Amino acid sequence: MTDAVVLAALLGVVAGILLTVLLALARRLARGGADLGSDADRAAHEALHQASLAARHLRGGLASPDAARAARHLRVLLGSAAVALVDDTDAVAFDGPSDGLESAAVRIARRVRDTGRRQVFPKRDDADDDLEAVGAPIVVDGRVIGVVVAFAAPVRAALVRAAAEVADWCAAQVELGGLDASRTALAEAELRSLRAQISPHFIYNALTAIASFIHADPDRARDLVLDFADFTRYSFRRQGEFTTVAEELGSIHHYLTLERARFGDRLEVTLRIAPETLATVIPFLSVQPLVENAVRHGLEPGEGGGTIRIFADDATTHTEITVEDDGVGMDPQELRALLDSADDGAHVGLRNVDTRLRQLYGPDGELVVETNIGAGTLVRMRIPKSQPLHDLESG
């Protein structure tokens, strides 16, 4: 199982748990306000609300600027006079009246980190208030990464237990944030791999084709230089993980113009694009590598060239994109072994696109590939039209 699949599975489990809780609450609300009429029910609802508000601010870690906002919601959740989140470098995210409590929280956190256990601390002799404290370790991967410190007068047994539960919950949120970061890093690494594939092979051939026209047809050489510039600008952009079908097709147009300069009449291209598919959001560099794979591994090995067909069809809830060539094809069993391999060899673009689609859309997102020796290759992907979590601005 790949790292991408493991990350997706873990995130899916967490999302499923949260969805179950929210659905249960929604059912209770739908049955009427009587079910939330008791003090216990209202307290449970408020606790869930405060935990939800705090969660988003913990994903960046205890040292992030948002951690102070999380401390504010955790103080309400615990019902304490003040709350501090102290990381392993003694950075403090604090909410409540200060009066020396921040420095006290650091001292408490150090003692909790030394033992790795929850501790209760009595009223300070030099304090003007009656506040006591409880400190509970936040443990991730067996290491204390921080401490939750809650101040109250007095610290009762219920608060001691709640502080420990909140510390475990904080650890889960920090871990989940780490999974999000790992997923982003993995996606970026896969894009870098695709760009590395584009760079050495295609760029050399494109520049060679442009050079061949400099003296014979300078106007065409100039146009090809512009196509090359537009293609590389798109391929190496840094705006995010997603684009649209229209933008990806624009880059493919520049790519195929450059390849036609090399192949001449031996390369034919057929396009059939439904207008309603142009605005569909797709992963950046997901169709272009399939077209390059068709040219490089489908048509280039043969002497006669061939035809590339690119279709984008409206399939109600999905956009279906197909890239087909009538080139040399390959053995289906070899193809399956290649898609399951981790080696960076031939068809790396095809494998990376397949991995990214499964990571984003689950098992239903994987590429469908039909091929055989001498029979060409057809690659199809299905992209959901509705993707509210995939923002083109933030990527």
C-alpha positions in Angstrom: 0.0 0.0 0.0 1.4 3.4 -1.0 1.9 6.3 1.4 -0.8 8.2 -0.5 -3.3 5.4 0.1 -2.4 5.1 3.8 -2.8 8.9 4.3 -6.1 8.9 2.4 -7.4 6.0 4.5 -6.5 7.6 7.8 -8.0 10.9 6.8 -11.1 9.0 5.7 -11.5 7.2 9.0 -11.2 10.5 10.9 -13.7 12.2 8.6 -16.0 9.3 9.0 -16.0 9.5 12.8 -16.6 13.2 12.7 -19.5 12.7 10.2 -21.1 10.1 12.4 -21.1 12.4 15.4 -22.5 15.3 13.4 -25.2 13.1 11.8 -26.2 11.8 15.3 -26.5 15.3 16.5 -28.5 16.4 13.4 -31.0 13.5 14.0 -31.5 14.7 17.5 -32.1 18.2 16.4 -34.5 17.0 13.7 -36.6 15.3 16.4 -37.1 18.6 18.1 -35.7 20.8 20.8 -37.0 18.5 23.6 -34.1 16.1 23.1 -31.7 19.0 23.9 -33.7 20.2 26.8 -31.7 18.7 29.6 -28.7 20.4 31.1 -26.6 17.4 30.2 -27.7 17.5 26.6 -27.0 21.2 26.3 -23.6 20.8 27.9 -22.8 18.0 25.4 -23.9 20.2 22.5 -21.8 23.1 23.7 -18.7 20.8 24.2 -19.0 19.5 20.7 -19.3 23.1 19.4 -16.3 24.3 21.2 -14.2 21.3 20.2 -15.2 21.9 16.5 -14.1 25.5 16.8 -10.8 24.6 18.4 -9.9 21.8 15.9 -9.3 24.1 12.9 -6.8 26.1 14.9 -4.7 23.1 16.1 -4.0 21.6 12.7 -0.9 23.9 12.2 0.6 22.7 15.5 1.0 24.1 19.0 3.5 26.8 17.8 1.3 28.2 15.1 -0.3 31.7 15.6 -3.7 30.0 15.6 -3.0 28.0 18.7 -4.0 31.0 20.9 -7.5 30.8 19.3 -7.6 27.1 20.1 -6.7 27.9 23.8 -9.7 30.3 24.0 -12.2 27.6 22.9 -10.5 25.0 25.1 -10.9 27.3 28.2 -14.6 27.4 27.5 -14.7 23.7 26.9 -13.0 23.0 30.3 -14.8 25.7 32.2 -11.5 26.8 33.7 -10.2 30.3 34.6 -7.3 30.1 32.2 -5.8 27.6 29.7 -2.3 27.4 28.3 -0.9 25.3 25.5 2.8 25.0 25.9 4.9 23.3 23.2 8.2 21.5 23.7 10.2 24.8 23.2 8.2 26.6 25.9 6.2 28.6 23.4 2.9 29.5 25.1 -0.6 29.9 23.6 -2.6 31.4 26.4 -6.2 32.5 27.1 -7.4 34.0 30.4 -6.2 36.7 32.9 -2.4 36.7 32.8 -1.1 37.9 36.2 1.9 35.7 35.9 0.0 32.6 34.8 1.9 32.3 31.5 5.3 31.9 33.3 3.6 29.6 35.8 2.3 27.5 32.9 5.8 27.1 31.5 7.1 25.9 34.8 4.2 23.4 35.1 4.7 22.2 31.5 8.4 21.5 32.1 7.6 19.3 35.1 4.9 17.5 33.2 7.3 16.9 30.3 9.9 15.5 32.6 7.5 12.9 34.0 5.3 12.4 30.9 2.3 12.2 33.2 -0.7 14.3 34.3 -0.1 16.3 37.4 -2.0 18.6 39.8 -0.3 21.7 41.2 -1.6 23.5 44.4 -2.0 27.2 44.8 1.3 29.1 44.5 2.6 30.7 47.6 3.5 33.9 45.8 0.2 34.2 44.0 -2.5 36.8 44.9 -5.3 34.4 43.7 -6.5 31.0 44.8 -5.9 29.3 41.4 -4.6 25.8 41.3 -3.5 24.0 38.1 -3.6 20.7 36.3 -1.1 19.8 33.5 -1.6 17.0 31.0 0.9 15.9 28.4 0.1 16.0 24.6 1.7 12.9 23.3 2.3 12.2 19.6 4.2 9.1 18.4 5.4 8.4 22.0 6.9 11.9 22.5 5.5 14.7 24.6 5.1 17.5 22.1 3.3 19.9 24.5 1.2 20.3 27.6 -2.3 21.5 28.3 -2.4 23.5 31.5 -5.7 24.5 33.0 -6.1 26.9 36.0 -9.1 26.8 38.3 -10.1 27.5 42.0 -10.1 24.8 43.0 -9.0 22.0 40.6 -11.6 19.3 41.0 -11.4 15.6 39.9 -13.6 16.3 36.9 -11.3 18.9 35.6 -8.3 16.6 36.0 -10.0 14.0 33.9 -11.2 16.5 31.4 -7.7 18.0 31.0 -6.3 14.6 30.2 -9.0 13.9 27.6 -8.5 17.3 26.0 -4.7 16.7 25.8 -5.4 13.4 23.9 -7.8 15.2 21.6 -5.2 17.9 20.9 -2.7 15.2 20.1 -5.1 13.7 17.5 -5.7 17.1 15.9 -2.0 17.8 15.6 -1.5 14.4 14.1 -4.3 15.0 11.6 -2.6 18.3 10.7 0.6 16.4 10.1 -1.2 14.0 7.8 -2.6 17.0 5.8 0.9 18.4 5.5 2.3 15.0 4.4 -0.5 14.7 1.8 0.4 18.2 0.4 4.1 17.3 0.4 3.4 14.1 -1.4 1.3 15.8 -4.1 4.1 18.4 -4.6 6.7 15.6 -4.9 4.6 13.9 -7.5 4.2 17.2 -9.5 8.0 17.6 -9.3 8.4 14.1 -10.7 6.1 14.9 -13.6 8.0 18.1 -14.3 11.3 16.3 -14.2 9.9 13.8 -16.8 8.8 16.7 -19.1 12.1 18.5 -18.7 14.9 16.3 -20.2 13.1 14.5 -23.0 10.6 16.9 -24.4 12.6 20.1 -24.0 15.5 18.7 -26.0 13.3 17.5 -28.8 11.3 20.8 -28.9 14.5 22.9 -29.1 15.9 20.7 -31.8 12.6 21.1 -33.8 12.7 24.9 -33.3 16.3 25.1 -34.4 15.5 23.3 -37.7 13.2 26.1 -38.7 15.3 29.1 -37.8 16.8 29.5 -41.3 14.2 27.8 -43.4 11.1 29.3 -41.9 11.9 32.0 -39.3 8.3 33.0 -38.8 7.3 29.5 -37.8 10.4 29.2 -35.6 9.3 32.4 -33.7 5.8 31.0 -33.3 7.2 27.7 -32.0 9.3 29.6 -29.5 6.1 31.3 -28.2 4.4 27.8 -28.0 7.4 26.5 -26.1 7.4 29.5 -23.7 3.6 29.1 -23.0 4.0 25.3 -22.5 6.9 25.6 -20.0 5.2 28.5 -18.2 2.1 26.4 -17.5 4.0 23.2 -16.7 6.3 24.9 -14.1 3.7 27.2 -12.6 3.2 27.3 -8.8 -0.4 28.3 -8.4 -1.6 25.1 -6.8 -2.7 21.5 -7.3 -5.8 22.2 -9.5 -6.6 23.7 -12.9 -9.5 23.5 -15.3 -10.0 21.3 -18.4 -9.8 24.5 -20.5 -6.4 25.5 -19.1 -5.0 22.0 -19.4 -6.2 21.7 -23.0 -4.5 25.1 -23.8 -1.2 23.7 -22.6 -1.7 20.4 -24.5 -2.3 22.5 -27.7 1.1 24.1 -27.3 2.7 20.7 -26.6 1.2 19.1 -29.7 2.1 22.1 -31.9 5.7 21.5 -30.9 5.5 17.8 -31.5 3.9 18.3 -34.9 6.9 20.4 -35.9 9.0 17.3 -35.2 6.6 14.6 -36.6 5.2 16.6 -39.5 2.3 14.9 -41.3 3.0 11.7 -39.3 1.1 13.1 -36.3 -2.6 13.6 -36.5 -4.8 15.0 -33.6 -8.5 14.6 -33.1 -10.3 16.6 -30.5 -13.9 16.2 -29.3 -14.6 18.4 -26.3 -18.1 19.0 -24.9 -18.3 22.8 -24.1 -19.9 22.1 -20.7 -16.7 20.2 -19.6 -14.3 23.1 -20.0 -14.9 24.5 -16.6 -14.5 21.2 -14.7 -11.8 21.4 -12.0 -9.1 18.7 -12.5 -5.7 18.0 -10.9 -3.0 20.1 -12.4 -0.9 18.1 -15.0 -3.3 15.2 -15.1 -4.3 15.1 -18.8 -1.1 16.5 -20.3 1.1 13.6 -19.1 -1.3 11.2 -20.7 -0.9 12.9 -24.0 2.8 13.0 -23.7 2.8 9.3 -22.8 0.8 8.6 -25.9 3.2 10.4 -28.1 6.4 9.2 -26.5 5.6 5.6 -25.8 2.7 5.0 -28.3 3.7 6.7 -31.5 7.4 7.5 -31.3 8.6 3.9 -31.2 6.8 3.2 -34.5 8.1 4.7 -37.8 4.7 5.6 -39.3 3.5 8.1 -36.6 -0.2 7.9 -35.9 -3.2 9.6 -34.4 -3.9 11.0 -30.9 -7.6 11.4 -29.9 -8.6 13.5 -27.0 -12.2 13.4 -25.8 -14.0 15.3 -23.0 -17.6 14.1 -22.5 -20.3 15.2 -20.0 -21.3 12.2 -17.9 -23.9 14.0 -15.7 -22.2 14.0 -12.4 -18.7 13.5 -13.9 -16.6 14.7 -16.7 -15.0 11.8 -18.6 -11.7 12.5 -20.3 -10.2 10.0 -22.8 -6.7 10.0 -24.4 -6.3 7.4 -27.1 -3.5 6.6 -29.6 -3.2 4.0 -32.3 0.5 3.3 -31.6 2.5 0.2 -30.6 0.5 -0.5 -27.4 1.9 -2.8 -24.7 1.2 -6.0 -22.8 -1.7 -5.5 -20.3 0.1 -7.5 -17.6 3.3 -5.4 -18.0 1.1 -2.3 -17.7 -0.4 -3.5 -14.5 3.0 -4.3 -13.0 4.2 -0.8 -14.1 1.3 1.0 -12.4 2.0 -1.0 -9.2 5.7 -0.3 -9.3 7.5 2.4 -7.4 10.4 2.6 -9.8 11.0 5.9 -11.7 11.2 4.5 -15.2 9.1 4.5 -18.3 5.5 5.7 -18.1 6.2 7.5 -14.8 3.7 10.2 -15.9 1.0 7.6 -16.3 1.7 6.0 -12.9 1.8 9.4 -11.1 -1.5 10.5 -12.6 -3.1 7.3 -11.5 -1.7 7.6 -7.9 -2.9 11.2 -7.6 -6.4 10.5 -8.9 -6.8 7.6 -6.4 -5.5 9.7 -3.6 -8.0 12.5 -4.4 -11.0 10.5 -5.4 -10.6 7.1 -3.9 -10.6 3.7 -5.8 -13.2 5.0 -8.3 -10.7 7.7 -9.4 -8.1 5.4 -10.8 -7.3 5.4 -14.5 -8.9 2.9 -16.8 -6.4 1.7 -19.4 -7.1 -0.5 -22.4 -4.1 -1.6 -24.4 -2.4 -4.6 -26.1 0.6 -5.1 -28.2 0.1 -3.5 -31.6 -3.4 -2.3 -30.7 -2.7 1.2 -29.3 -3.6 2.5 -25.9 -6.8 4.1 -24.5 -6.6 5.9 -21.1 -9.8 7.2 -19.4 -10.4 9.2 -16.3 -13.6 10.3 -14.5 -13.5 13.6 -12.6 -16.4 14.6 -10.3 -18.0 17.9 -11.4 -18.6 18.9 -7.8 -15.4 19.4 -5.8 -16.1 21.9 -3.0 -12.8 21.1 -1.2 -10.6 21.9 -4.3 -10.2 25.6 -4.4 -8.3 26.9 -7.5 -7.1 30.0 -5.6 -5.4 28.1 -2.7 -4.7 24.8 -4.5 
